[in-house]
């Protein structure tokens, strides 16, 4: 089953990416490739990416009569989405074990969420006997 890790960093976490102190900046950036390599070595890596800082975001709110677009992130919180990973593991416990190893900055929050399986894909995975009983 695929799980997505949403990595929410606070302002201090984002600041480490460009910290003038080379030691802090290097510590931040060198931890990530090792984590990605561990995911690859375990055969669970599906996809992932870091995101640019929140001030580069544009938020779209689709509405029936007119779409609203605003510069910047939508959420008014101390943490902003900094990146994501998608992994393929057997269960939530395995996903949580991998999430706990993410080298995010102190104060970060990692949301672990199962990926939605579209209904057609779910039906296609069923055995022929199970498919015969599926509602269209």
C-alpha positions in Angstrom: 0.0 0.0 0.0 1.3 3.5 -0.8 1.6 6.1 1.9 2.5 9.7 1.5 4.5 11.6 4.1 3.8 15.3 4.1 6.6 17.2 5.8 5.6 20.4 7.4 8.5 22.7 8.5 8.4 25.8 10.6 10.3 29.0 9.6 13.4 27.8 11.4 13.4 24.6 9.4 13.1 26.4 6.1 15.8 28.8 7.2 18.3 25.9 7.6 18.2 25.4 3.9 20.0 28.7 3.3 21.6 29.3 6.8 24.7 31.5 6.6 26.4 29.1 8.9 27.8 26.5 6.5 28.0 23.8 9.2 24.2 24.1 9.9 23.3 24.3 6.2 25.5 21.3 5.3 24.0 19.3 8.2 20.5 20.0 6.9 21.3 19.1 3.3 23.5 16.0 3.9 20.9 14.2 5.9 18.3 14.0 3.1 20.3 11.9 0.5 21.0 9.3 3.1 17.3 9.0 4.0 16.3 8.7 0.3 19.0 6.1 -0.3 17.7 4.1 2.7 14.2 4.2 1.2 15.6 3.0 -2.2 17.7 0.3 -0.6 14.6 -1.0 1.2 12.7 -1.0 -2.1 9.9 1.2 -0.7 10.6 4.5 -2.4 8.0 5.5 -5.0 8.5 9.3 -5.3 9.3 12.4 -3.4 10.4 16.0 -3.6 11.3 19.0 -1.5 9.3 22.1 -2.1 10.3 25.7 -2.5 9.6 28.0 0.6 6.0 29.0 1.3 6.4 32.5 -0.1 6.7 31.0 -3.6 3.3 29.3 -3.3 0.1 30.3 -5.1 -3.2 29.1 -3.8 -6.2 28.4 -6.0 -9.7 28.1 -4.6 -12.0 26.8 -7.3 -15.5 28.2 -7.1 -18.5 27.9 -9.4 -18.7 31.4 -10.6 -15.0 32.5 -10.3 -11.7 31.1 -9.2 -9.8 32.9 -6.5 -6.1 32.9 -6.6 -3.8 34.3 -3.9 -0.1 34.5 -3.6 1.4 32.6 -0.8 0.3 29.5 1.2 -3.3 29.0 2.1 -2.8 27.7 5.7 -2.3 30.3 8.4 -0.1 28.1 10.6 3.5 28.1 11.9 4.4 25.1 9.8 4.2 25.0 6.0 4.5 22.1 3.6 8.2 21.6 2.8 8.2 18.3 0.9 6.7 14.9 0.5 7.6 11.2 0.0 5.5 8.4 -1.3 6.5 5.0 -0.2 5.1 1.5 -0.8 4.9 -0.6 2.4 2.6 -3.3 3.7 1.0 -1.3 6.6 0.7 1.8 8.6 3.2 0.6 11.2 5.9 0.2 8.6 5.0 3.7 7.2 5.3 5.2 10.7 8.7 3.6 11.2 10.0 5.2 8.0 8.4 8.5 8.8 10.1 8.6 12.2 13.5 8.4 10.3 12.9 11.5 8.3 15.7 14.0 9.0 13.4 17.0 9.3 14.4 20.0 11.3 13.3 20.2 14.9 9.7 21.4 15.3 8.7 19.8 12.0 5.5 17.8 11.7 5.2 14.7 9.5 1.7 13.7 8.4 1.4 10.1 7.3 -1.6 9.4 5.1 -2.6 6.3 3.0 -3.0 7.1 -0.7 -6.5 6.8 -2.1 -7.1 3.8 -4.3 -9.5 4.7 -7.1 -12.6 2.5 -7.1 -11.9 1.1 -10.6 -8.4 0.1 -9.6 -9.8 -1.5 -6.4 -12.3 -3.6 -8.5 -9.6 -4.6 -10.9 -7.6 -6.1 -8.1 -10.4 -8.3 -6.9 -10.6 -12.0 -7.9 -13.2 -12.8 -10.7 -15.6 -14.1 -8.1 -15.3 -10.9 -6.1 -15.7 -8.8 -9.2 -18.9 -10.6 -10.1 -20.4 -9.3 -6.9 -19.1 -5.7 -7.3 -21.6 -3.0 -7.9 -21.0 -0.8 -11.0 
